């Protein structure tokens, strides 16, 4: 009997070489162009592979980014999700191996006199063939020490497929963590540059308030000399009040921007010190776009989608393998006795069991079919998600390249516009003082100069933010 059992078990092990015919992975119909359709020079080496500590030259900004990576709650949650995915992978990996457990126990039981066990034990104790040390005690005691094992032989690759899916999802979670960190770095930098723009706008407002107050003083003196009227004074005073109100609004916006930055950093224990906006423009690192195919290599969100697609493929194979029988080996060995002093006598108290079993689905095949169809649908969804993210990534890079090119052209014109308007203020003040310009021309010149200077600060911040977004869109330095 023992020989037959071993032969059956050996045949189960040999079947482990068999494989379920795998469904082919749906092929993507999306193909990216070889180069970007833009005037920007493509480079065989994507310069955005540099890490953020080298991409950003501002030490104050780098300290903020590091604080955010250390304290931001979204980033911490993602790291915990990686731990959960790693635990799932280890569990799937252990599922392939035999399960071995130790067992030790003691029990006591009193059998009724009018039960099969009670009568049988009493009759056995009356037999002359049972020596005194083997008579069954009442109440009956049961001591056992041993080891048990069970092993599902992965004949069809179901457990291996589950392991592959778990490993792919672990890798996807790691890529998701990199994607979150890239997003966080980009958001901190964008909010930081927004603060620099507000700082410059506040400086512009303060400078214009000083100029407007000088103009108000001049028009007041001219009225006293009979060369101006009260209407002109009222117009200049209203202009000063309007600019001061704008200054208060900018101060409020500044505080809100600082609080938003604190939310990203995840703590209040950091410094709001920062450089000037023009210094940030000079210190920025310009990027080369590389080739479209490199997006798939370097963008964490695309690599995450790719890993999710691989996991869905393994899920389909595991679901298909569930249609086939599962083979199990089981057994135990140890010592068992009703007298503790005789528990470890060998071979008298030794016990063992070894067996094999087969489980095949019969009445639940519809349920397995449903799970299989769900897995195939999830695989198609994962493929479409991968294609969508790849296409969006390519278009995002194109859009950002176009933004940066137009921002550069717009900045040149806006800077020239501001310099012309500043010159216009000087001319209007001179002409007004000698009576060749009226007060409305002075007011218009000052108002338009203020608007253009604020627009220039916003444009500079937008150019810096677009550069950061392009760094993120090209992969964020993960290689």
Steps between C-alpha positions, in 0.01 A plus 500: 500500500782736589670429167183585306462827687856602417447417133187713487680790668793467259263515203353823639846652523580403140182671388643825632686532172172544316381851417168658424496650154539873558272754341689745286528851638290750301729711286502877520402684184668822622839598358690817585681706232875461488555870572295787641323718245662816626783735417668417830810287440456137598785337684596135514567555869208625703644765733204464736660179625690716746368473854311789658792591727700583185213643297415769758780744577320697773612366839195647675267322260695175538461513877123546458479204262698279738273600788195413289643157409562435870169627637229512232212273600417389144859387453499314833175322409652386171801353680262305725318369192833366376538308826151356453582396142825341617311301763256378232792397280663302784170329576460399135860379493451284808184350346720304259692333784370226732324613816662347808373546853588360842226358718503427871195445716345329798136412564284308745160347432246293698300256285148409607437143608217463251697615197689306237834638618424437866388140446785432258766631737358303795488181293857553376629539857346158593703322229787281616698604189532862625790548742450725802699793359280507187160498671292804403461741794174667595478789465693462176812714457651586162851642453639578154819663365579509129529687173246533218544606142283570198609591149299593196711394201494783249438277198327762284698807609212658693711580806794618291268732309369644825858557608579677170193719543603588857856583392371717214269686738787554743704653217195706399467630857868599499450687173189663647714617792748655257213662312364650823844628593543655155158665532592627847832644383325672210226643721745633760709666229194648324363643826845633587525684167148633554623648828795662321259660250285639781812637671596687183143623447497639855827682429353643178188620685707668771717675240192621312338624820810714560484639145127566524537678832766723344261573211223578751732739683591667169138548393416638844776761465381586149146554631633736762668692217177505300625261232277204592155436643351279772386242243862424414586464870206262553607287201858466628384427855262231374787344304716485815216342701434243226864395491514473881191277487676281242797480737277373782350241263849382404601472866193283557587289196856466631383355832265257326784386272726444801231295672453290182873438492488393867229246413725350235802493728286330765642693794524854640864452598668654196628835379321717242828659388529521122703664224388771259294414192765627257765290678280192456469573127878513471553183708249278316619189316381477140398157376545298182195295414665178391300254288131410543586132558699603808178607669413135560842440650512796736146601600396322822128519422552324165718234660232455766236448229730251328540301823125502558459361147747221578313424823170475313660255257604277792151533649347364178733201503425426866125529436528260205699251706213491753301287251745213547527260797726588790734238648589495868747304710451482876643316794609508860748328732549509875414333829160425652414329833245506782780492758740794499786287636470279189455784249851490354547122494620390157365325306215425740352854504613601152235595243507614138265568213568568133249549225403677182176648375341644190240778493316585180231764447161356403205714598692831533636515145263785419646701784852423378395597146369831634828569681691413183291742291549771763877446486499527120294821517740643759785417264336696219436790738866496608609510135272795422625680813858445386424636153315800643784593736758458224309723258432761768868502598609564141247780452591649838863531395401659169276748677768597752763545229262731317424688825868556577573620148212749505582607856853587390370712211234660719752581773724685255211716379361559850840605637536747213144621561574567868817692417307715245223571752751594770651746255147627427448578868811716507392685184143549620616641832736741322240610248236537769726721711543744208139483386538289185310197639187476710461303824302220329800417283719475811243276673467275195876465469537403866205257494615324185858470627375339824286250309785405265749457786263264681434310176877469450541346847221251427659409166837435664338271757303321228821442302670351805196285577483374141864393522425306819194339339712395202753346739214304657349408160834361378530268800615709795854360512408135570730268306 
